[in-house]
Amino acid sequence: MTALRSALFLAFLVALTPFYWAIVLLCGPLPRLARYRVIVGWARIAVWLSRRLLGIEYEVRGREHIPHEPCVILSKHQSAWETIAYTSIFPPHVYVIKRELLWIPFLGWGLGLMSPIAINRANRKAAIQRMIELGSKRLKQGFSIMVYPEGTRVAVGRRGVYRLGGAVLAVNTGARALPVAHNAGLVWPRNSFLKYPGKVTVVIGAPIETKARTAEQVMRQAEDWIEGEMIRLTPPAEIAKLHATRAALSS
């Protein structure tokens, strides 16, 4: 049943995407925020489908911590779920992404119209400078900036290396940093075709002030908070039990 639901979900998205992105491309001349509101419609449809077809619900704790002004969001990254669902949770935001993503048909085109901060990771110094320059512009345009400090999706129960880029951006622009933890990897594992029914819990921490602080201090505080929440959201005993149950069902 899990495989069938996952296949149906993928089939619906594959069928929807070309038609929806045709509409998206027509929105190119619109102002940035107007384009954003059209583009995220696709993500919100995907969230609705994930609830109806996959049985994935979600709850948000700490929504009151989201600042009224644009900020730099520092989030745990476990799956594709959060990249889709965050459009329904947070105010308009753009991503810091590797430029190669813009070359992907449909997805890359849509990302390009969402005003991302695309960087060349091969040149770290230039990437940081570009992130600060474009990040400052996006914040002034009313967008928050979403950063995954670990740089890639990390499996449930694992901890990646937290890079300073997001904190450097926050410190240099004076924006507050907003730490976010979640357990989406339990129901939507990274690099997995199978998606499982269940509830994702997203926890938003109190904003971190960045004025008169170093990037290292800001990132350390964010990392400590995020990983502390991850222990509560994904206790090792529960992860082991979950893996054992799924292994038994698939055998």
Helices and strands as residue ranges (DSSP letters): H 2-26, H 32-49, I 50-54, E 56-61, G 63-65, E 72-75, H 81-89, E 93-98, G 99-103, H 107-113, E 117-119, H 124-140, E 144-147, H 165-173, E 177-182, G 184-186, E 198-204, H 215-233, H 236-250
